[in-house]
Amino acid sequence: MTTEKKDDRLYGYAGKILRINLTDSTTEIIDSRKYLPEWIGGRALAHKIFWEEVGPGVGAFDPENKLIFADGPAGGTAIPTGGRAVMCGVAANNLPEQYASSSIGGWVGTVMKYAGYDALIIEGKAPRHTYLLIDDDKVSFLNADAIWGMLISDAQEAIFLAHGRDTFSMVIGPAGEHMVRDATITTSNDHTLSKAGFGAVFGSKNLKGIAFHGTGDITPYDIDKVLELRLKIGDYQHIPNPVTHQTRMKSVAYDVPAPNGWDYGKLACSPGCNSRCQRLMMNMTDAFTGEKVSQIEKCTSPAAFTLKNDFYMPVGTWVTSPMNGRSVGAQRSWAKPYDKNDPDYEIVSQMWGGDTVNYWNADFDRGAMLNQLCKEYGIDKWDFIIWNMTWISMCKQEGLLTDLDFGMEPDPESPEFIRHFIKIITYRTGPEVTLIDGSKRPIGDVFAEHMARAIRMLGKEKYGDSIYHGRYSNILKKPLDIPVSLEGGWGQCSHWHGRGFSGSQKWFWCANMMLDMVNTRDAMASGHTHVSTDEYKKILAEGPCYSQTLANAVLRTENTAILTDSVPCCEWQSNEPFYPEENAEQLYAATGEKYTPEELLKKADRARLLFRAILMRNYGRCRDQEVEEIYPFLTFPDPGGDYATWEEWNDWVDLYYKTVGWDLATGWPFRSTWEAAGLKEIADEMEKLGKLPPEGGTPGYVRKENPFNGHIRKVPQEYHF
Amino acid sequence: MEMEYGNHIIQSPKEYSLCTGCVSCEMICGLMHDGCIGPQRNRIFIQPGKIKEMVHTVLSCQQCSDHPCYEACPKKDKAMCLDPKTGIAYVNEEECIGCGKCQKACRFTPSRINLVKSKDKTRRKAKKCDLCRDKEDGPQCVKWCPAMCLALSDGPIPWEEDKKEE
């Protein structure tokens, strides 16, 4: 890094980190310079704080769990996509509970910076129902009894009324209050922290929400550069945004008639963004009052309307060329179509065939209701639609639900059942069911523990591993096996794992599941694998599990995902195979800190390895643990009938470990790996813990035999319900 | 009495272009005038839509022809001045004492004049839309709105041009 700044001011940052102790209603100000700009912001900053402050043995619902909500230097600077933020902490929806992160759009991250803070460290447990009002320097611990129990929108409206419309909040709904493990935290413009169940952690801390009011300034270092980036980032389209009337919900993968019609507008997700990726569905019917309302829906919401056929997307969403960048793929709903003059047009415009999955038929009103119920109760839409509801569908079709009393006939196509199901989960009620250990619990209480735990409580062999026979490959023209539970790993729902939902090619799901394997949550939330068309050709030639090109692309994806959550910015407006300077230019414009792309990737490397250190120290992460967690779902065929053998997957793991400098036997980094990233002190710590493998690898390492019996996934005994 | 307004920033109807809620107009306003961004720096305001509506409204100075903000200024013609070319009122911040009288005199609710409320009294300044009078390419909020949903009221109004073509 070269330092040529005009002064030593902390440009781009707010300057303070606020520690909030809910137990004794105290706060502490930490000078941001303790961590910034060294740890960039966002996820990288959170890793550093968590490593220092939270050791092993802390569960998601323990008062000792700390939630770190962090923005980065691009927030509040008008750099496009810079308005996002992240939350990190021990996640409630992980199995087992582990440290994880979740990213979010909306206004709250930026307004937090206007209030003067780059990050919050939320710790302890409030003695009563509480919400926080952070109004510049003043932090109030307010009694939340009046809004406890309220739906998301009602609570936000109450906060608006109490504190003014220039106060922006993020709150939990009843699901978070009841510590439903996939509960969300939702902003007043309907953006959610979904991917870790942090809404349940808020509930465990008696924290209904946080309201921000800020009046301060953020000063970017180089205004000309900010303006340049506004025209450069993404595939900038300076075009109007008309609201159009629709009579269908339509895409390449689905077509749902909307009998009463709806109006379609598009919104940006965060302050300063030059894109409009959020689908504003206007003139929809409120699931609670029947009034006409708007809903904001994103990538997975259309699945609520129909899931007879699996979703698929053009290959160009993941494989990009200089003429057809990622943002073109991501913004197809409103921006320009693929450029047919591209020599690689045939590659980027091809479609991966989706299976016929027969989960549920099209019904616009039912889908709209399901989406809104998830939003208002505060439950992760992705998991509820793609995991809970597909499970109901598959189990029902296989006749597996006859021994379970839901309080009414389970039916994924029944609006009444959907309303009932989500309600008994939210409030942990419903008829009692007998669990595999002989104990009894209300069925809603069981599913409130999230699908991975619920299935194990009910009996995984039957409710998780039974084969669904309603899946049909449109490529092979024959049925293909899939288990009734679309579980990817670490208690997370399958997401671009190539089978059951979002079918894809082998190289792509191998890459995505490698990302998930070394992570703790759904890595696809901000880190889908992206490659160039040239890389794509090499990967196919080398073979997915043996491709150094793919291993390098996975590492790049991991590191850029960390930067995405730290700068912060947006994966979908980035185009790193062709614009590797993007994050460095954003950081320079915001802070004046000059990095080459290579120097910045080293910073990401350091944050990625610190995350590995947290997993090793706090949760015993090692090769066997992560391979056995992720492998079972790969034994089921993708839409082309392909799957990974035990040997193939382990060869792929070997290749990736070698690429990142980890020991093949243990999955632990070598001292040289730690030190190359500037983490000598971590290497010393790992040596004390007995987790520093000898350089060159553990002597005599022999690959473990396949511990699985066919397709049946072993239930780890150490996982407690 | 019907009020008369000068040339001012207007928001297009949503049939032509819906505000995306990106608040780029607010941010660019602060950035171009003050070199920083914050809720006290913008001279144009996004009023967020209701929670279940999410249709945002852009609020801007209407450049009233009788300019009550100018009339209320205790340092009239030094702090709050009138542009001889356009007739609109603008703030000369070097002279502005941040008393807030112009903000209170604005006939709109919420007031279209912003105010930096610094503890340091010398930093208290009124912020009023001056249509970027020092920029050759006109109001920067119009220029940088990615959805092209802002325009000048006496400029060519694209959605009305569209209507004519129909």
Chai-1 contact restraints between the chains, C-beta under 6 A:
chainA,res_idxA,chainB,res_idxB,connection_type,confidence,min_distance_angstrom,max_distance_angstrom,comment,restraint_id
A,G76,B,I37,contact,1.0,0.0,6.0,A-B,restraint_1
A,A78,B,M27,contact,1.0,0.0,6.0,A-B,restraint_2
A,A78,B,L31,contact,1.0,0.0,6.0,A-B,restraint_3
A,Y114,B,G38,contact,1.0,0.0,6.0,A-B,restraint_4
A,Y114,B,P39,contact,1.0,0.0,6.0,A-B,restraint_5
A,S153,B,I51,contact,1.0,0.0,6.0,A-B,restraint_6
A,S153,B,K52,contact,1.0,0.0,6.0,A-B,restraint_7
A,Q156,B,I51,contact,1.0,0.0,6.0,A-B,restraint_8
A,E157,B,I51,contact,1.0,0.0,6.0,A-B,restraint_9
A,T215,B,P39,contact,1.0,0.0,6.0,A-B,restraint_10
A,T215,B,Q40,contact,1.0,0.0,6.0,A-B,restraint_11
A,G216,B,G38,contact,1.0,0.0,6.0,A-B,restraint_12
A,D217,B,C36,contact,1.0,0.0,6.0,A-B,restraint_13
A,D217,B,G38,contact,1.0,0.0,6.0,A-B,restraint_14
A,I218,B,I37,contact,1.0,0.0,6.0,A-B,restraint_15
A,T219,B,C36,contact,1.0,0.0,6.0,A-B,restraint_16
A,I223,B,L31,contact,1.0,0.0,6.0,A-B,restraint_17
A,P240,B,Y16,contact,1.0,0.0,6.0,A-B,restraint_18
A,P240,B,S17,contact,1.0,0.0,6.0,A-B,restraint_19
A,P240,B,M148,contact,1.0,0.0,6.0,A-B,restraint_20
A,N241,B,S17,contact,1.0,0.0,6.0,A-B,restraint_21
A,N241,B,L18,contact,1.0,0.0,6.0,A-B,restraint_22
A,N241,B,T20,contact,1.0,0.0,6.0,A-B,restraint_23
A,N241,B,A147,contact,1.0,0.0,6.0,A-B,restraint_24
A,P242,B,E15,contact,1.0,0.0,6.0,A-B,restraint_25
A,P242,B,Y16,contact,1.0,0.0,6.0,A-B,restraint_26
A,P242,B,S17,contact,1.0,0.0,6.0,A-B,restraint_27
A,V243,B,K14,contact,1.0,0.0,6.0,A-B,restraint_28
A,V243,B,L18,contact,1.0,0.0,6.0,A-B,restraint_29
A,G265,B,L18,contact,1.0,0.0,6.0,A-B,restraint_30
A,L267,B,T20,contact,1.0,0.0,6.0,A-B,restraint_31
A,L267,B,G21,contact,1.0,0.0,6.0,A-B,restraint_32
A,A268,B,T20,contact,1.0,0.0,6.0,A-B,restraint_33
A,A268,B,G21,contact,1.0,0.0,6.0,A-B,restraint_34
A,A268,B,C22,contact,1.0,0.0,6.0,A-B,restraint_35
A,P271,B,V23,contact,1.0,0.0,6.0,A-B,restraint_36
A,G272,B,S24,contact,1.0,0.0,6.0,A-B,restraint_37
A,G272,B,M27,contact,1.0,0.0,6.0,A-B,restraint_38
A,C273,B,C22,contact,1.0,0.0,6.0,A-B,restraint_39
A,N274,B,P146,contact,1.0,0.0,6.0,A-B,restraint_40
A,R276,B,T20,contact,1.0,0.0,6.0,A-B,restraint_41
A,L280,B,M54,contact,1.0,0.0,6.0,A-B,restraint_42
A,V293,B,K52,contact,1.0,0.0,6.0,A-B,restraint_43
A,S294,B,E53,contact,1.0,0.0,6.0,A-B,restraint_44
A,S294,B,M54,contact,1.0,0.0,6.0,A-B,restraint_45
